[in-house]
Amino acid sequence: MYYPFIRGRQYDLLAIRQLNLATVLPIIEPVVVAGAPLASYRRFVQMNLPFILIANPQVGTATQRSVRTALINGELATYNNYELGYIVNGNTTLADLTAFCTLYANKRISIIHYDVPPNGRQIATYINSCGAIIRNVFFNVRLNATYLGYYRGKIKVTLLDGFIRAANNAAYAANPVQHFHDLHSTYIPNGYDGFSDFCTIGETFIAGGFTPLAVTIHLTDVQRAAVNAHHFVSNNITGRVNTAGKFGEAVTKLNNFIVATPRFIHTTGSGLFQGHHTNGTFPGLPSIKKLSIMHHIELMSRY
């Protein structure tokens, strides 16, 4: 199964809402629990959409207290088709984890292992024996074989950041195609029950945004056993004006690639990109990221 790791911003959440795929289980880390994102959680309830909600977010302005108030005891108070996630990192203690699991003893819980904690063996012993915990998600690049070897008897998910971030949008033109990952073809042979990634946004969290010098569209594509990330960069990479025109240049390159690639797997997101190319429309910078996320999630859901 595929578990897209989503930061809970407005357009990231909209990507999940517009897809509503039964073959994925999103992991949502709230970064803000006010305003427009709350409407998405209300919509998830109406759609009966399953997801994992991280209760102790590590980035953004959301806190464990605000998530509990606004979401767990607020928008999701009467909703049962979701699970709670808890991030274990280098500062997590056994007391932290047991307090959390005691507080939410009536919930299904997934543990996201973001780093090796102190007393890792004791924490693993508790997780292995706790009936409420049904799943371990391992951010493998930060973990070691000894720590991974402590865990047994739960659903295992491997998490990887496949996105290679460049210094700025224009810099992606130097490497227009990059290896993203091969988790879709290796997670089962490697002993996992599912796989997860940070979509085409990457693990690095950047709170704000600004008008870029270049417009770049990131689109993933499966070629044999690997997933590649294609970066379609506008020809115009100067000035912070004519963003719509720069998008037109980038989406034309995207459309040309799709047309020239018979093996390309079409998705809702890629179709919307092609629609903007055909109609000469500009959806706005946040929607570019949304469509990129939508395409990647639907593509990975096939595996």
C-alpha positions in Angstrom: 0.0 0.0 0.0 1.1 3.6 -0.6 1.2 6.1 2.2 1.9 9.6 0.8 3.4 11.9 3.5 1.6 15.2 3.3 2.2 18.4 5.1 -1.2 19.8 6.0 -1.2 23.0 4.0 -4.3 24.2 2.1 -3.3 23.0 -1.4 -1.6 19.8 -0.2 -4.9 18.8 1.5 -6.9 19.8 -1.6 -4.8 17.3 -3.6 -6.0 14.5 -1.4 -9.6 15.8 -1.5 -9.7 15.9 -5.3 -8.3 12.4 -5.7 -10.1 10.4 -2.9 -8.3 7.2 -3.8 -9.2 4.0 -1.9 -5.7 2.5 -2.6 -3.7 5.0 -0.5 -3.6 6.0 3.1 -2.3 9.5 3.5 -0.1 10.4 6.5 -0.9 14.1 7.3 1.4 16.2 9.4 -0.6 19.3 10.3 1.4 22.5 9.9 -1.5 24.9 10.6 -4.8 24.2 12.2 -6.8 27.3 11.4 -8.5 28.8 8.3 -8.7 27.0 5.0 -7.1 23.7 6.1 -9.9 23.1 8.6 -12.4 23.0 5.7 -10.4 20.1 4.2 -10.7 18.1 7.4 -14.4 18.7 7.4 -14.6 17.5 3.9 -12.6 14.4 4.7 -15.3 13.5 7.3 -18.0 14.0 4.7 -16.2 11.8 2.2 -15.4 9.2 4.9 -11.8 9.4 3.8 -9.3 7.3 5.8 -6.0 8.9 6.8 -3.3 9.0 9.5 -3.2 12.3 11.5 0.1 13.0 13.1 -0.7 14.3 16.6 2.7 15.7 17.5 3.7 17.8 14.4 7.4 18.8 14.2 7.1 21.7 11.6 4.9 24.7 11.1 2.8 26.5 13.7 0.7 23.5 14.8 1.5 22.0 18.1 0.4 18.8 19.9 -2.0 20.9 22.0 -3.5 22.8 19.0 -4.0 19.5 17.0 -5.8 18.0 20.0 -8.0 21.0 20.4 -8.8 21.9 16.8 -8.8 18.5 15.2 -8.9 15.5 17.5 -11.5 17.0 19.9 -12.7 19.5 17.3 -13.4 18.8 13.6 -12.8 15.0 14.0 -14.5 14.5 17.4 -17.2 12.2 16.0 -15.2 10.8 13.1 -13.7 7.2 13.5 -12.3 6.5 10.0 -8.9 7.9 10.8 -5.8 6.9 12.8 -3.4 8.8 14.9 0.3 9.1 14.1 3.1 9.8 16.6 6.6 10.9 15.5 9.4 9.3 17.4 12.7 11.3 17.1 16.0 11.7 18.8 14.3 13.5 21.8 11.4 11.0 22.4 11.4 9.3 25.8 9.5 6.2 26.8 7.5 8.4 29.2 6.4 10.6 26.2 5.3 7.6 24.2 3.4 5.8 27.0 1.6 9.0 28.0 0.5 9.5 24.4 -0.7 5.9 24.0 -2.5 6.1 27.4 -4.2 9.3 26.4 -5.5 7.8 23.1 -6.0 4.2 24.2 -9.2 4.0 22.2 -7.5 5.0 18.9 -5.6 3.1 16.3 -2.0 4.4 16.3 0.9 4.4 13.8 4.4 5.3 14.9 6.6 7.3 12.5 10.2 6.6 13.3 12.0 9.8 12.3 15.2 9.2 14.2 16.7 6.8 16.7 15.5 7.8 20.2 17.3 7.4 23.5 16.6 4.0 25.0 15.5 2.7 21.6 15.3 -0.9 22.8 12.9 -0.1 25.6 10.8 2.0 23.3 10.7 -0.8 20.8 9.7 -3.3 23.5 6.8 -1.1 24.4 5.7 -0.6 20.8 5.9 -4.3 20.1 3.6 -5.1 23.0 1.1 -2.3 22.7 -2.1 -3.5 21.0 -3.2 0.0 20.0 -0.1 0.4 17.8 -0.8 -1.3 14.5 1.9 0.2 12.2 5.5 1.3 12.2 6.7 3.8 9.5 10.4 3.9 9.2 12.3 6.9 7.8 15.1 4.5 7.0 17.8 7.1 6.0 18.0 8.3 9.6 17.8 4.8 11.3 20.2 2.0 11.7 20.0 -1.8 11.3 20.2 -2.4 15.0 17.2 -0.1 15.7 15.2 -1.6 12.8 15.9 -5.1 14.1 14.1 -4.4 17.4 10.7 -4.3 15.7 8.4 -7.1 14.8 4.7 -8.1 14.6 3.3 -4.8 13.2 2.6 -3.5 9.7 5.9 -2.1 8.4 6.2 0.9 6.0 9.4 2.3 4.6 9.6 6.1 4.2 12.0 7.8 1.9 12.5 11.4 0.5 13.0 10.9 -3.2 13.0 14.6 -4.1 16.4 16.2 -4.8 16.0 19.9 -4.0 17.9 22.5 -6.1 19.0 25.9 -4.9 16.2 27.6 -6.9 13.7 26.8 -9.6 16.1 27.8 -12.5 18.7 25.3 -11.2 16.6 22.3 -12.0 17.3 22.9 -15.7 20.8 21.5 -15.1 19.4 18.1 -14.2 16.0 17.9 -15.9 15.6 14.2 -15.1 16.6 12.7 -11.8 16.2 9.3 -10.1 13.4 9.7 -7.5 13.2 6.2 -5.9 12.4 2.6 -6.5 10.3 1.9 -3.5 7.3 0.7 -5.5 9.3 -2.2 -6.8 11.5 -3.0 -3.8 9.4 -2.5 -0.7 7.9 -6.0 -0.8 11.3 -7.9 -1.5 12.8 -5.8 1.4 10.2 -7.1 3.8 7.8 -4.1 4.0 4.0 -4.0 3.7 3.9 -0.5 2.3 5.9 2.5 1.1 5.8 6.2 1.7 7.4 9.4 0.4 7.1 13.1 0.6 5.6 13.3 -2.9 7.2 16.0 -5.2 7.6 18.5 -2.3 10.3 16.8 -0.4 11.0 16.4 3.3 12.4 19.9 3.8 9.6 22.2 5.1 9.5 25.8 3.8 6.8 27.8 5.5 6.4 30.8 3.2 6.5 31.3 -0.6 7.4 34.1 -3.0 7.1 34.7 -6.8 10.0 32.8 -8.3 12.3 33.9 -11.1 11.6 30.7 -13.0 8.5 28.4 -13.0 9.3 24.8 -12.7 6.9 21.8 -12.8 7.9 18.6 -11.2 6.4 15.4 -12.7 7.2 11.9 -11.8 7.3 9.0 -14.3 7.8 5.3 -13.9 10.4 3.7 -16.1 10.8 0.0 -15.6 11.6 -0.5 -11.9 12.4 3.1 -11.1 10.6 6.4 -10.6 12.1 9.4 -12.2 11.4 13.1 -11.5 11.2 15.3 -14.5 11.7 19.1 -14.0 10.2 21.3 -16.7 11.6 24.8 -16.4 10.4 27.9 -18.1 12.7 29.4 -20.7 12.4 32.8 -19.0 14.2 32.7 -15.7 14.6 36.4 -15.0 12.4 38.9 -13.2 9.4 38.3 -11.0 6.9 39.2 -13.6 4.8 37.3 -16.3 4.5 34.2 -14.1 1.6 33.0 -16.3 3.8 33.2 -19.4 6.6 31.3 -17.6 4.1 28.6 -16.6 3.0 28.4 -20.3 6.6 27.7 -21.3 7.0 25.0 -18.6 3.7 23.3 -19.2 4.4 23.2 -23.0 7.6 21.2 -22.2 5.5 18.9 -19.9 2.9 18.3 -22.6 5.6 17.6 -25.3 7.2 15.0 -23.0 3.8 13.3 -22.4 2.9 13.2 -26.1 6.4 11.8 -27.0 6.3 9.1 -24.3 3.9 6.3 -25.1 4.6 4.5 -21.8 3.6 7.5 -19.8 0.9 6.7 -17.2 -1.8 9.3 -17.4 -3.4 10.6 -14.2 -5.9 13.2 -13.1 -3.1 15.6 -12.3 -1.3 15.1 -15.6 -4.6 15.5 -17.5 -5.2 18.8 -15.7 -1.7 20.0 -16.6 -2.4 19.2 -20.3 -5.8 20.9 -20.1 -4.0 24.1 -19.0 -1.6 23.7 -21.9 -4.5 23.3 -24.4 -6.5 26.2 -23.0 -3.7 28.5 -22.3 -4.7 29.0 -18.7 -2.6 29.6 -15.6 -4.0 28.0 -12.3 -1.7 29.9 -10.0 1.5 28.8 -8.3 0.0 26.9 -5.4 -2.1 24.8 -7.8 1.0 23.8 -9.8 2.3 22.1 -6.6 -1.2 20.6 -6.0 -1.4 19.1 -9.5 2.1 17.7 -9.2 1.2 16.1 -5.9 -2.0 14.7 -7.3 -0.2 13.1 -10.3 2.4 11.5 -8.0 0.0 10.1 -5.6 -2.2 8.6 -8.3 0.8 7.2 -10.1 2.1 5.5 -6.9 -1.3 4.2 -6.1 -1.1 1.9 -9.1 1.6 0.0 -7.2 
